[in-house]
Amino acid sequence: GLEVAGGGALLDLGQALEYAGVSAKDAGIDLERTVAMLGALGDAGKIGSVAGTGLSGVLSGLQSGNKKQKSALRFLGINPADKAGNLKPIEDLLAEMDKALDKKFGKGKNGTRRAAFLEGLFGRESKEAASILISKAGSGQLQKGIAGNNNAAGTAAAVAATMSGNTVGMVKELDSAFEELYLTGGGLLIPT
Protein backbone atom coordinates (compact mmCIF):
# COMPACT_ATOMS: atom_id res chain seq x y z
CA GLY A 1 0.00 0.00 0.00
CA LEU A 2 0.90 3.62 -0.05
CA GLU A 3 3.83 3.97 2.32
CA VAL A 4 3.21 7.07 4.39
CA ALA A 5 5.28 8.38 7.28
CA GLY A 6 5.24 6.09 10.33
CA GLY A 7 2.74 7.86 12.55
CA GLY A 8 1.87 9.16 9.20
CA ALA A 9 -0.78 11.79 9.07
CA LEU A 10 -1.61 12.99 5.59
CA LEU A 11 -0.82 16.51 6.77
CA ASP A 12 2.75 15.44 7.63
CA LEU A 13 3.12 13.87 4.19
CA GLY A 14 1.84 17.06 2.53
CA GLN A 15 4.28 19.16 4.49
CA ALA A 16 7.17 16.80 3.70
CA LEU A 17 6.30 16.90 0.00
CA GLU A 18 6.17 20.69 0.15
CA TYR A 19 9.82 20.70 1.27
CA ALA A 20 11.12 17.81 -0.88
CA GLY A 21 8.83 17.79 -3.91
CA VAL A 22 10.76 20.21 -6.10
CA SER A 23 14.11 18.56 -5.36
CA ALA A 24 12.65 15.13 -6.14
CA LYS A 25 11.06 16.36 -9.37
CA ASP A 26 14.29 18.05 -10.43
CA ALA A 27 16.13 14.77 -9.77
CA GLY A 28 13.62 12.90 -11.94
CA ILE A 29 12.27 10.91 -8.99
CA ASP A 30 8.62 9.88 -9.27
CA LEU A 31 5.98 10.35 -6.59
CA GLU A 32 5.97 6.68 -5.57
CA ARG A 33 9.70 6.75 -4.79
CA THR A 34 9.49 10.14 -3.09
CA VAL A 35 6.63 9.02 -0.84
CA ALA A 36 8.43 5.75 -0.04
CA MET A 37 11.54 7.68 1.04
CA LEU A 38 9.44 10.03 3.16
CA GLY A 39 7.73 6.96 4.64
CA ALA A 40 11.10 5.44 5.50
CA LEU A 41 12.09 8.67 7.22
CA GLY A 42 8.72 8.72 9.01
CA ASP A 43 9.28 5.19 10.28
CA ALA A 44 12.45 6.53 11.90
CA GLY A 45 10.57 9.44 13.49
CA LYS A 46 11.36 12.09 10.89
CA ILE A 47 8.08 13.59 9.66
CA GLY A 48 6.73 16.74 8.07
CA SER A 49 9.18 19.51 7.28
CA VAL A 50 12.03 17.62 8.98
CA ALA A 51 11.60 14.67 6.57
CA GLY A 52 11.13 16.94 3.57
CA THR A 53 14.19 19.06 4.35
CA GLY A 54 16.28 15.95 5.03
CA LEU A 55 15.27 14.29 1.76
CA SER A 56 15.88 17.49 -0.16
CA GLY A 57 19.39 17.71 1.31
CA VAL A 58 20.12 14.08 0.44
CA LEU A 59 19.05 14.61 -3.17
CA SER A 60 21.05 17.83 -3.40
CA GLY A 61 24.15 16.09 -2.06
CA LEU A 62 23.86 13.29 -4.59
CA GLN A 63 23.46 15.67 -7.53
CA SER A 64 25.84 18.38 -6.46
CA GLY A 65 28.49 19.51 -8.87
CA ASN A 66 30.43 20.63 -5.80
CA LYS A 67 34.00 19.36 -5.70
CA LYS A 68 33.63 18.13 -2.10
CA GLN A 69 30.58 15.98 -2.89
CA LYS A 70 32.10 14.60 -6.09
CA SER A 71 35.27 13.70 -4.21
CA ALA A 72 33.31 11.96 -1.43
CA LEU A 73 31.34 9.86 -3.91
CA ARG A 74 34.55 9.00 -5.80
CA PHE A 75 36.09 7.89 -2.49
CA LEU A 76 33.25 5.37 -2.23
CA GLY A 77 33.65 4.37 -5.87
CA ILE A 78 30.19 5.64 -6.74
CA ASN A 79 29.01 7.57 -9.77
CA PRO A 80 25.46 8.79 -9.08
CA ALA A 81 24.72 9.23 -12.78
CA ASP A 82 23.86 6.58 -15.33
CA LYS A 83 25.44 6.45 -18.82
CA ALA A 84 22.96 9.05 -20.09
CA GLY A 85 23.96 11.45 -17.30
CA ASN A 86 20.74 11.07 -15.31
CA LEU A 87 20.56 10.19 -11.62
CA LYS A 88 20.51 6.41 -11.20
CA PRO A 89 17.34 4.95 -9.64
CA ILE A 90 17.52 6.34 -6.13
CA GLU A 91 16.92 3.01 -4.39
CA ASP A 92 19.80 1.43 -6.34
CA LEU A 93 22.11 4.36 -5.65
CA LEU A 94 21.36 4.33 -1.92
CA ALA A 95 21.81 0.54 -1.70
CA GLU A 96 25.13 0.89 -3.56
CA MET A 97 26.17 3.52 -1.02
CA ASP A 98 25.26 1.19 1.87
CA LYS A 99 27.60 -1.49 0.51
CA ALA A 100 30.38 1.01 -0.18
CA LEU A 101 30.10 2.57 3.29
CA ASP A 102 30.21 -0.90 4.88
CA LYS A 103 33.32 -1.68 2.85
CA LYS A 104 35.07 1.57 3.83
CA PHE A 105 33.95 1.88 7.46
CA GLY A 106 32.96 -1.64 8.51
CA LYS A 107 29.78 -3.61 7.95
CA GLY A 108 26.75 -2.28 9.75
CA LYS A 109 28.75 0.30 11.66
CA ASN A 110 27.46 3.81 12.10
CA GLY A 111 30.52 5.07 13.95
CA THR A 112 31.88 8.57 14.11
CA ARG A 113 33.97 8.23 10.94
CA ARG A 114 30.94 7.15 8.94
CA ALA A 115 28.81 9.93 10.48
CA ALA A 116 31.49 12.52 9.71
CA PHE A 117 31.72 11.26 6.13
CA LEU A 118 27.92 11.53 5.67
CA GLU A 119 27.95 15.01 7.17
CA GLY A 120 30.64 16.04 4.69
CA LEU A 121 28.64 14.67 1.79
CA PHE A 122 25.12 15.73 2.77
CA GLY A 123 25.57 18.48 5.36
CA ARG A 124 24.81 18.59 9.06
CA GLU A 125 21.02 18.86 8.64
CA SER A 126 20.70 15.98 6.16
CA LYS A 127 23.27 13.44 7.41
CA GLU A 128 20.73 11.64 9.61
CA ALA A 129 18.18 11.43 6.78
CA ALA A 130 20.93 10.10 4.51
CA SER A 131 21.93 7.47 7.05
CA ILE A 132 18.31 6.31 7.43
CA LEU A 133 17.65 6.13 3.69
CA ILE A 134 20.95 4.39 2.94
CA SER A 135 20.22 1.79 5.63
CA LYS A 136 16.61 1.25 4.46
CA ALA A 137 17.78 0.81 0.85
CA GLY A 138 20.57 -1.54 1.92
CA SER A 139 18.08 -3.75 3.78
CA GLY A 140 15.55 -3.74 0.92
CA GLN A 141 12.87 -1.95 2.98
CA LEU A 142 12.88 1.11 0.72
CA GLN A 143 12.40 -1.07 -2.37
CA LYS A 144 9.39 -2.78 -0.71
CA GLY A 145 7.83 0.62 -0.02
CA ILE A 146 8.33 1.68 -3.64
CA ALA A 147 6.78 -1.57 -4.90
CA GLY A 148 3.79 -1.08 -2.60
CA ASN A 149 3.31 2.46 -3.84
CA ASN A 150 3.55 1.33 -7.47
CA ASN A 151 0.85 -1.28 -6.78
CA ALA A 152 -1.38 1.34 -5.14
CA ALA A 153 -0.88 3.69 -8.10
CA GLY A 154 -1.84 0.85 -10.48
CA THR A 155 -5.02 0.19 -8.50
CA ALA A 156 -5.96 3.88 -8.64
CA ALA A 157 -5.35 3.97 -12.42
CA ALA A 158 -7.46 0.85 -12.95
CA VAL A 159 -10.32 2.34 -10.94
CA ALA A 160 -10.12 5.58 -12.94
CA ALA A 161 -10.19 3.65 -16.24
CA THR A 162 -13.18 1.59 -15.11
CA MET A 163 -15.06 4.66 -13.95
CA SER A 164 -14.46 6.65 -17.12
CA GLY A 165 -15.32 3.76 -19.45
CA ASN A 166 -18.35 2.31 -17.73
CA THR A 167 -20.65 3.64 -15.03
CA VAL A 168 -22.33 0.28 -14.40
CA GLY A 169 -21.06 -1.08 -11.14
CA MET A 170 -18.58 1.75 -10.61
CA VAL A 171 -19.62 2.21 -6.99
CA LYS A 172 -18.92 -1.47 -6.32
CA GLU A 173 -15.57 -1.28 -8.16
CA LEU A 174 -14.58 1.87 -6.30
CA ASP A 175 -15.55 0.34 -2.96
CA SER A 176 -13.46 -2.76 -3.76
CA ALA A 177 -10.48 -0.67 -4.81
CA PHE A 178 -10.59 1.43 -1.66
CA GLU A 179 -10.91 -1.71 0.44
CA GLU A 180 -7.86 -3.20 -1.32
CA LEU A 181 -5.89 0.01 -0.89
CA TYR A 182 -6.81 0.11 2.82
CA LEU A 183 -5.86 -3.55 3.34
CA THR A 184 -2.48 -3.09 1.62
CA GLY A 185 -1.42 -0.31 3.95
CA GLY A 186 -3.46 2.66 2.84
CA GLY A 187 -5.19 2.61 6.22
CA LEU A 188 -2.49 5.00 7.32
CA LEU A 189 -4.05 7.61 5.01
CA ILE A 190 -7.51 7.45 6.53
CA PRO A 191 -7.92 9.56 9.69
CA THR A 192 -9.38 7.73 12.67
Summary of the structure (lengths in Angstrom):
residues: 192
radius of gyration: 18.2
end to end distance: 17.6
largest distance: 62.3
contacts: 619
relative contact order: 0.15
helix: 72%
strand: 1%
